[in-house]
Amino acid sequence: MKFFSTTILLLALLTAPNWLIAQNAPVINATVTGTIIDARTGNHLIGATVTIKGTTNGGSTNQNGQFTLITGQKLPFTIIVSYIGYQTQETVLSQDGAEIKLEETPSQLADVTITSRRRQESSQNVPIPISVLRGAVVDDAGAFNVNRVKELVPSVQLYSSNPRNTTLNIRGLGSTFGLTNDGIDPGVGFYVDGVYYARPAVTALDFVDVDQIEVLRGPQGTLFGKNTTAGAFNITTRGPSFTPGATFEVSYGNYNFIQAKASVTGPLSRKFAARASFSGTQRNGTITNIRSSQLVNSLNNIGFRGQLLYTPSDRVRINLTGDYTDQKPNGYTVLYAGVVQTKRAAYRQFNNIIADLGYTVPSPNPFDRITDQDTPSKANNQLGGVSLNADIKLGPGTLTSTTAWRYWKWDPLNDRDYIGLPVFTISAGNSKHNQYSQEIRYAGTFSERVSGVVGLYYLYQDLQSDPVQTEEAGSAQWRFAQSTTSALWKTPGLFDGFGIRTTNRLRSTSAAVFGQVDWAVNDKLHVLPGLRYNYDKKIANYSRVTYGGLQTTDPALLALKNLVYTNQAFDTDVDETNFSGQLTLQYKASNRLNAFATYSVSYKPVGINIGGLPTSNGRVLTELARVNPEAVRHYEIGVKTRPTTNTTLNVVFHNSDIRDYQTQVQTPEPGVNRGYLANAEKVRVRGVEVDGNVRFSNTLSFYGSVAYTDAKYITFTNAPVPLEETGGEQAFKDISGGALPGVSKWAGSVGGEVSGAGKFLAQDGRYFFAADTYYRSSFSSSPSPSQYLNIDGYALANARVGFRASNGTSVFIWSRNLLNQNYFEQLLPAPGNAGQYGAVIGDPRTYGVTLRYSF
């Protein structure tokens, strides 16, 4: 009912243009355009920022150096124009179509404008640790999905053995490390044009027409609709324009990499404008399956995005957006990586098992990039949705309504044993997901010293098997499951085709009221309190039924089959309410110094185990179905500085204490698919982050950032044992003081670009050379620290060289992982815990050429 009531309110808002027009006299200059050019060369400046002084209204110039402002203000009024390497200029705009000339300066960095606080402002002026990546930087760096963005923002961690099993964290917090359990919410919010994307598979999407990515670190629940305890990705795409324009891009590289992108925009009428965008990516696999003679871990992605803008008056903007993505790679393959000695009997060790079966792994070195897996690999990933956004200027602020529907379909087939033996012949967790969301918020400047945002949010999710999830054993399973020396294990056909069919459904409801105020006590001191009320409810239905194998009534044989798979069913529901909030003090000592301190309390919603539950003496441990909410206490102190006009330097100290930390744990039971969830009593994450930029001249610039993160379990007394201790006297262990998985103590990136004016094929423009490198120190790849599942530190180098013509054409040669570094992204214990573990490895060196044209 709440969703339908908010929808009714939205319909009311959409009728607002009629009475707004009636209440406000028409403004002749509702749309104002102009052009920004280089004062010396006369070339158009693409991406210059233009804002109306004293307001939050603004935009950026397109490929022709043109800007468009939709405003209710009558000319003349003052605009502020800024661009990297040029003097910021205030200009009184007295007519439409004005041409504004900017003077070069080698000693000034332009402000980066952000919208995370629901207004346009400089990233250096906000009391939030934030990293901003402009679309041009993302495109040139080849960072066409989130997995590649992590190399530009060291505080971000992303791990993925396939789109479903994806972990997106900031400062080591957000989602459970390893295989995904659908029963908990991510702690990192992922927003595209104001719409929250609920499924972790979204991180596999190719970016389509991205304008800017803002990565906010730390809890942000008083600014965004969905609760975010670790941070948020705020992605904005390029919107429709009343000025015609287009961008076309094609890339070709090794491994038959082909990528094509296109975007076209322009007016449909005086009040309608549209944008249509496309992205397609293909690449051969980087791993050879010697059994099937196929290249696996390929790319095969296609995506579309369409937008329609309606501006019935100078006070109303309505944007209808639809998108669709379809991915059909031949992947994702987890390679055999190694074996450890467990505490089980000798006959239960991996090497003895495969010796008895007459099998040899194809290579003990995963970086030989070969496999002999006997199950075809499939990872069909489809998602899309429709959203309707209305921005209505009311009084001193803007009322925004965002209604969205999104869906996700997951159609996989995995070789869950990572080797060429028929141990698990089928692993297919087919799923479908629908989400409906509604956000209404009001943001503005309410008086000379008070501004802020207040909002309502509602989200409903329905995730279910599609129609059934299947796990099936093969003819070699008996030897891996064997736990006694009884000859009954060798009974012919006992486990052949033995499996489980699972149906499950998880319905989740989230609702919230949130708000944040910025009170300027004086010109230097600001107080920013924020408050949020959360309601979360989850209803889960889970049922799995065994099938196949040897049909027998022999109790002894049935007991052996039950050691592999059992019937299991449970229904449960949970709900929680809580208040969270924050208090920030900000002191702007001068234009060059902005200091802030934040204390916040936030909660990650209650969860439900939806991947099967462990058993004890044949009893299903239903008490483990509920997973307590995480309670986060967060402290942060930071300073943002401009030591000179051509440099920035920012430092942040942070500390988070988490009670009932939601963690993913493994179990020897193969029927507990993707492990199960548990609460660690207490976790602490603290560290320091430093980032900066320097521009020596209009031809040379550098940037860099480094993060130190100390993330550990303070108290976790009942954790599962690590892989090497499987089979010992204890099934659980006190790992208090151990490191959290997936978090390097040190991570950093540094890059730069040098450019110079020149000609290419009779075209004026600039030659450029850019390079960047990313480093991270060693980290644990196991929820319970293991001496064998630690990943060594590594560094990656990327480079590109090319020419940007003033007519909008660019051509450049690029390489990623230039030094062909071998590195692991994850190490994962194989099901059954016989001592074997697998690896997700990083891509080898890739290189290619890109041609881009914009007008």
N, C-alpha and C positions, 0 to 999 in steps of 0.2 A: 504494500500500500504506500510505503514511503516513496518508492521509486515513481509510482504513478502520480503521486501528489506533486512531486518535484517536476515531473514532466508537464503536468497541467500548468504549473507556475511558469515553465519555460514557454509554453504556448502563449501565455499571457504576455511574457516579455517580447515575444516575436510580433505581437500586435502593437507593441509600443510605438513603432514609427508613426502611426497615424496620429496618436495624441501628442507625440513629441513635435511633429510638424505643426500641429494645431497650436501648441503652446509657444513655439519659437518661430520668429519671423525668419524667412529664408535668408541665408547668407550667400552673397554672390560668390565670394572667394572661398567656397567650400573645399576645392582642390587646388593646391598651389604646387607648381612644378618649377624646376630650375636645373642648371647644369654646373658641375664643379670641374674646373680645369687647372692644369699646371700653368702658373703665371709665366714661366719662362718658355716652355715648349708648346703650350696650347693643347697638350694631350689630355684626354679625359681621365679623370681619377675615379677608379672603380673601387667601391667599398668605403668611400668617405662617409663619416657619420654626420647627420644633420638633425639637430633638435631645435624645437622652438623654446626660446629662453623662458624659464619660469614654469615650464610644463613638463609632462612626461611624454609628450608627443614627439615622435621623430621617426627617422628611417635612415637608410643607406643608399648610396648611388648605385645604379645598375651598370651594365657593361658599356653603356654610352655616357657614363658620368652623370646620368640624370637622377633626380630625386623627386618623389611625390609625397606631399603632405596633405592629408585629409583633416581639415580643421574647421572649427566654428569661429575662429578669430578673423576679424577683418584686417586687411592690409591697411597700413604697414605694421609689421611686427619684427622682432629681432630673432634671428636664428644663430646658432652656434655650429660651426663647421670644423671638424677635426679629421686628420688623416696622418698616418704614420710617416714621419720624416718631413712634415709640413707644419707651419705655424698655425695653431688654432686661431680661428678668426670669428669675431662677432660681426654680423652684418645686418643692417636694417633692410628687410625685404619689402619693397614698395610696389612691386609689380610681378605678375605671373611670368614665368619663362626667363627669369634673370640668370645671367652667367656670372659665376663667382670664381675669382682667381685666387689660388693659394700659393704662398711663397714657400719654397723649400727651406728647411733648416736642418743642419746635421746634428742638432743638439736638443731634440725634443722627441719624446715618445708620446704617441697619441693615447688617449684614454680608450679602454675597452669597455663598451657599453653592454650591460647585462639587464635581464628582465626577471630574474628569479624572485625579486621582492615585489613583483607585479607593477613595476615602474621602470623607466629607463634611467640608469644611473651608472656612474663609473665603478668598475670592479674594485678600484683602489679605495673607494669611499665607503664600501659596505663593511659592516663588522662580521663578516663571514669568510672563513677560508674557502677560496673558490679558485678553480682553474678553468680558464676559458680557451676554447679551441675554435677559431673561426673556420668556416666552411672551406675557404681557400687553402688553409693550412692542412686540414684533414684530407682534402682531395689530393694536394701535392704530395703529402706523405704516404699516400696509398692506404690510409687508415679507413678502409671502407666498411668496417664493422667495429664493435666495441672491443673485440679481442685485440685489435691493433691500437686502439686508443690507449690501452693500459701502458703501452710503451712510451707515451707522451705524458702521462700523469702517474708518477711513481706510487702514489697512495692507493691506486686502484689495483685490485687483484681480480683476475678472471681465470677460471679453470673450466674446461669443457671436454668431456669424453664424447659427447654428442649434444645437440641442442637441448634436449630434455635435461640431461645431467650437467647443468651449468651452474657454476657458483660465481656470483658477482658481488665483490666485497669492496669496501673502502676502509682503510686502516685495519684490515683483517676482520671486520665485522660486516654482517648483512645476511648471508645465507650459510647453510651448513656446507662444509667442505666434503667433496666426494660425490657420491651418487644422490640424485635428488629424491627427496620424499615430498610428495605433493601436499602433505598435511600441514605445512607451515608456510607463513608469508615471508617474502624477502624483506630484508631490513634496509635495502637500498632502493629508493623509488626510481622508476624509469619512466620519464614523461616525454612524449613527443607532441609538440604543439598543445600542451596543457592536458593531454589525455594520458592517464596512467595505464601502462602495459603490465599486466599482472604475472605473466608466465616468464620463467627464465629463458625460454627458447627465443625470446625476442632479441637476445644479444647476438644471435647468429644472423640477424638481418643485415643485408647490405644497406648502407645509408643511401637514401634517395633524396637528392636536392637539399642537403643540409646547409643551413645558413650559419648556425653556431651551436656548440656544445658547451654547456656550463656544468662542471662537476663540483657540487657543493659537498663539503666534508663536515661530518658531525650531524647530530639530530636536526631535522628540519620540519618537524610536525606542526609548527604553528604558521608555516607558509604554504604548505602543500596539502592537497586533499587527503591522500593516503598517508598513513603514519610512516615516517622514515626515521629509524633509529640510528642509522649509520651514515646517511647522506642521500644524495639524489643526483641523477643525471637529468638535466633539463635541456632537451634538444628542441631547437626551433628550425623549421624548414623555411625555404624561401616561399613567400606567399604570392598570390596573384597580384599583378600590377596592371594599371591602366596605360602604362607605357609598353609597347610591344618589345619583346626580347626573347632570346633563345640561347641555349648552351648545348653544344654537341661535343661528345668526347668518346674516343676509342683508344683502347690500350691493347698491346700484344706483347707477350713475354714467353719465357721458357716454360716447359711443361704444357705447351699449347694454351697458355693463359690468354683468354680473350675477355675483355670487358667493354661494354658499350653503355653510355649514359646519354640521356637527352632530356631537355626541359624546355618547354615553350610556354610563354605567357603573353597576355594582351587583353584588351577590352572586348567585350561582347556587345556592350551598349554603353550608354552614359552612366548607368548604375551597376552594371555587371562586368566583372573581370574573371578570368580563369587562368589556371596553370595546370599543365599535364606533364608528368615526369615519368621516366623509365630508367631502369637499371638492369643489366644482365651480365652475369659473370660465369665463365666456364674455365675449368682447368683440369688437366689430367691428374691422376693420383700420383702421390710421391712415394707410395709403398707398393711393392710387387707381391701379389699372391701367387706363389709358384705352383699351387695346386690348380687354380683356375686360369692361370696365365693372364690375370687382369691387373690393371693398375687401380689401387684403391686409395681412399681418402681424397677423392676428387672434389671439385666444386661444380655445381650446376644450379645456379640461382637465377631467378627472374622476379622483378618487382615493378609495380605500377603505383602511382599516386596521382590523384586528381583533386583539384580544389576549385571551388566556385565562390567568388566574393560578391556580396550584394551590399550596396551602400545606399539605402533609401533616403538618408539624410546625412547631414554633416555630423550627427551625433550617434549614428548607428552603423555598426559593421557586423555583418553576418557571414560566416564562413562555413561552407559545407565541404567536408573532406572525406575521401574514400581511398583506401589503399588495399593492395593485395600482394602477397609474396608467396612464391612456390619454390621449394628447394628439393632437389632429388639427386643428392650426391651418391656416389658409390663409396660409402664410408659410414661410420667412423671406426677405424680398426685400432684396437688396443693390442700392442705387440707383446710377445713374451719378453720379459726383462731380466728375470733371474729367479733364484730359489734360495730360501733360508732354511736352516735346520730348526724345526719346531720341537716341542717337548713330547710329541706323540711317539708311539712305538715305531721301530725302524720300518716295519712294513707299511706304515702310513705316511712315510716321507715321499715327497713328489718324485724324486729321482728313482726310488725303488718301484714306485707305482708304474711310471712310464717304461721302466726296464722290463717289468713283468708283462707289459702290453706290447713290447717290441717296438717302441716308438722313440724317435730322437727328434728334438726340436730342430727346426731348419737352420737356426743360427742362435748362438748364445749372446750375440751382440745386437741389440735392437736397432743400432744405427746402420746396420747393413740394410735396413728398410725392406726386409722380406718377411713373409708370413705364409703359413700353409693352412689357414683356418678353413674348416670344411663347411661352414654355414655361410651362404651368401649374405653380404652386408647391405642393409637398406636403412635409410634414415630420412624418409619423406616428411618434410616439415612445411606445413601450410598455415598461414595466418593472414588476417586482414581485419578490416572493420570500417565503420562509418562514424563520423562525429559531426556535431553541429555546434558551432561556437558563436555566441552573440555578445558583442561589446557595446554597451549603451552608456553614454555619458550622462550622468545624473548628478546635478549639484556639483560639489567639488571633486567628484571622483568618477570611477567607471564601474558599472555593474556588469559582471561577466557570468554567463551561463554556458556550461559545457556539458552536452549530453553525448554519450558515446556507447557504441556496441562493438565488441571485438570478439573474434573467435580464433581458435587454434586447433589444428588436427595433426596428430603425431602417428605415423605409420612406420614402425621400425622393424628390423630383424637383425639380431646381434648374435655373434658367437661369444657366449658368455664365459667360455673356458679359456679363450685367447689362444688356443693351440689347434692342431689338426686332428685330434682325437674326437670321436663322437661322445663327448661327456654331456654337454648341454647342447642339443641340436637345434633347439628353438628357444629364443628369448625375444618376445614381442609384446611390449607394453603399450598396445594401441590405446590412444586417448583422444578425447575431444573436450574442448573447453569453450564456454561462452561466458562473457562478462558484460555487465551493464553498469554504467556509472553516470552519476549526475553530480556536478559541482556548481554551486552558486556562490559567488564572492563579490564583495564590494571593496575596492581599494582606491585610496585617494589621499589628498591633503586636506584635512578637516579644519585646520586653522593655521595661523602663521607658524606655530611650533609643534603641531601634532599631525602626524600622518599615520597610515597603517592599512591593515587588511583584515576583513572578517569574512568567514565563509561557512557553508554547509557542504557536507560530502556524503555520498551514498555509493556503495559498490556491492553488487551481487555477482557471485561466481558459481558456475555449475560445471564441475569437472567429473567426467565419468569414463569408464572403459568403453571402447568403441569397436564392436560391442563387447568383446571379451579379450582379456590379456592371457597370453599363453606362455608357459614355461615347460619344456619337454626334455627329458633325459635321453641319452643314447646308449648304445651297447657297451660303452666303456665306463659308464657311470658306476657300475657295481664295484669296480676296483678303487675308485676315488672315494666312494661312500663307505667302503668296508671298514668296520670298526671292531670286528672280532676275527678270530682265526677259524670260525665255523666254515665248513665246506658249503653251507647253504648259500653263501654269497655268490658262488659260481653257478647257481641254478640257471640253466639256459633260458634267456629271454626275460629274466626277472624284471629288469629295468628298461628293456627295449621299448621305446615309445611311451614310457611312463611319464606323466606330467600333470600339470594343474591348469585349469581354466578358471580365471578370476574375473568376477564382475564387481566393480566398485563404483561408488558415487560420493562425491564430496560437494556439499552446498555450503557456501560461505557468505555471510552478510557482514558488512562493515559500514558503520555510520559514524559521523564525527561533526562536531562544531569546533571551529578553530579561529584564532585571531591573534594578531600581533600589532602593537602600537609602537611608534617611534616618537618619543617626546623629546624635543630639543629644549633642555633646561636653559641653555644659553647657546651662543654661537659655537661653543666647543664641546660641551657635554651633552650627550644623548643617553636617555634611558629607554630600553626596549624590552618591555615585558610581553610574554606570549603565553597563551593558555589553550589547551585542547581537551575535549571530552571525547573518549572513544567508546564505541560499543562493537563487540565482535562476537559472532555466533557461527559455529560450524556443526554440520550434521553429516555423519559418515555412515555409509552402509558398505560392508565388505563381506564377500562370500567367495570362497574358492573350493573347487571340487576336483578330486583326483580322477585320472582316467588312464587307461592303457596299461602297459606292462603285462606280466604274466597273470592271467586270471586264475586265481587260486583261493581256496578256503583254508589253507594250511595256516594256523595261527603264527607259526614261526616265520614263514615267508612274508606274511602280512606285516609282522613286526619289523622286518628288514625294510620293507617298502615304506613304512611309516617313519623310518629314520631319514628318508629322503624328502618325501612330500606327505602332507596330511591334509584332510579336509579342515577348513577353518572358516568361521563366520562370526561376525559381531556387528552390532549397530550401536552407535553412541552419538551423543551430541554434547557440546560444551559451549559456554558463553562467558564473557567477561566484560566488565566495564571498568574504566579507570580514567583518572585525570593525569595529564602530563603538561609540561610547560617549561618555560625558560625565562631567564632574566639576563639581559646583556647590558653592560655599561660600555659606552663608546666615548673616547676623548680625542677630538681632532685638534691637536696642539697647533697645527698649521696645515697649509696645503701639502706639506711634504711629510707629515707624520700623522698617522691614524692608528690609535691604540684601542684595543677592546678586550673585554673579559666576559665570558659566558658561563653560566651554570644552568644545566638543564636536567630534567627528569623525563624519561620517555619509556614506552613499553612496546615490545614486539608482541603481536597478538598470540593468544592461546592457539595450540596446535593439536592435531590428531594424527596418530600413526595410521597411514593408509596403504602401506606396502607389505602388510603381513606382520604378525606379532611372534616373538619367540615363545617357545614352550618350555615347561619344566616338568619332568616326569609325566609327559603326555598332556599336561594341562596348559591351555593357552593363557598367557599372562595378560589378561585383558586390562589389568591395572596400568599397563604401560600404554594403553590407547591414548590417554590424555597427556599432553605435553604442556607444562606450565608456561605462562607468558614470561618473556625476558623483561627484567626491570633494569634500566640503564640509568646510572648517575654519571653525568658528563661535566667535566671542567675544561675550560679552554682559555688561554691567554694569547693574544696575538698583537703584532704590530705590522702595519703596512707603511712603507716609506718610499719617498722619492729623494734619494741622496743628491741627485742632480737632475736636470731637466731631461737627460737622456738615459736615466736608469731607474729601475724599481728594485726594491729588495724587501721581501716579506718573510716574517718568521712567526710560527705558531707552535705553542706548547699545548698538548692535549692529554687528557686522562679520562678513561672510561672504566667504571666499575659495573660489572654486569652480574646480577643475581639470577639464578635459574637459566643459565646460558643454554640455548637450544643447540644440541650437537648431534651429528650423524655418527652412528657407531655400526661396526660390522659384527656379524655373528657367523659362526660356522654353519648354521642352518641354511641350506640353499633355498629353502622355501620362503625365507624372509627376504623378499626381493628388494634390492637397493638398500639393505640394512634397515635399521630402525632408529627412531629419534629418542633422545633422552635429555635430561637436564643436568648440566654440571652446576655444582652449588655456587661457585663464584669464579669469575674470570676478570682479569684486569688487562687493559690495553692502554699504553701510554707512549708518548713519543714527541718528536719535534720535526717540523717541516720547514724547509727554507726554499724559496724560489725567487728568481729575479730575471730581469731583462736589461740589456744594455745595447744602445745603438750608437756606434762610434761615428757613423756618418750615414749619408743616404745610401751608401753602398755596402755597409757592413753592420750586421747585427748578430747578437748572441742571446740565447736564453738557457736557463738551467734550473733544475729543481732536485732536491734530495730529501729523503724521508728516512728517519730512524724510528722504528716501531718495535716496542717490547710488548709482546702479547703472550700471556701465559695463563694456565689454570692456577688460580690461587687455591681453590679447593675442588677436587673431583675425586671422591673417595671410592666410588663404585663404578669405575670406568672399565670397559672390556680390555682384556690383555692385548698387547700388540701381537703382530703376526708370529714372531719368533717364540712367544710364550704360550701359543695355542697348545692345548693338550696337557698343560701342567695341572697342579693340584687345585689352582684357583682359576675360575672363569672371569673374575673381575679383579681390578687392581687400583690402588691409590696412585693416581698420576699427578697429584697436587705438585705444583711447581714446574710441570712440563710445559713445553711450548705449544701454542695453538697451531693447528695445521695451516699451511698456505701463506704464512707471513714471514717475509724476510726482515731481518733486523735493519738491513740497509738496502735502499733502492734509490735510484737516481737516473736522471736523463739530462743530456746537454746537447745543444744543437746550435746551428747558426747558418747564416746565408750571406754570401757576397755577390754583388751584382754590379753591372756597369752598362752604360748606354752603348748602343751599337746598331748595326743593320744586319738583317738576314733576309736574303732573297728580295732585296730592295725595300724591305719594311723596317721602319724605325721601331725600336723597342729596347729591351734590356736582356743581356745575357745574365745567367745566374748559376751559382753552384751552391747547393745546400747539403748539409750532412747532419745526422743526429745519431746518438748512441744511447743505449739503455742498459743499465746494470742492476742486478739484484743479487744479494748474497744468498747463501744456502737457506733452505727452509724444510720443515717437516711436511711430509706428504701422507701422514696418518693421523686420524683423530686421537689415537693413543700413541704417544711418541714411540717410534721404533728406530733402532740403530741402523736398520737396513732400508728404511723407507724415507731417507733424507735425500733431498735433491741438491746437488752442488750449485754454487753460484755461477752465473754466466753473464756475458755481455753481448749485445747485438748492435751491429752498426748498419746504418742505412744511408744512402746517398742518392742525389739526383742532380742533373746538370741539363740546362736547356736555355730556351729563348722565349720571352714574352713580348709579342709584338703589340704595338699601340692600337692596331685594328681589331684586337680581341683574340688573336690567334696565339696559341702556346704550343710548343713542342719540347719534350724533355725525355731524357733517358734516365731510368731509375733502377735501383737495386735494393732489395731488402735482405737482411742477414748477409751483408756483403762479404763477410769473412767466412761464411759457411760454417757457423758454429753449431756443433751438435749439443742439444740440450733437451732435458726432460721438462714437460709441463706438469705431469702427474705420474705418480707410481701408485698402483692400486692392487691390493690383495685379490687373488682370484677367489671365486666362491668355493666354499668348502675348507679353505685355509689349510691346504696340504703343504704350504711353504712356498708355493709359486706366487709370483706377482707380475703384473703387467705394467706397460708404460704407454702414456700418451706423449709423443715426441713432437718437438717443434718443427716447423717447415725448414727445409734446406735453403740454400741461397736461391733467390729468384730475381729475375731482371727482365726489363722490357722497355718499351717506348710508348709514350702517350701523346696523342694529338688532340688539342682542345680548341674549339672556336666558339666565341660568344659575341652576341651583338644586342 
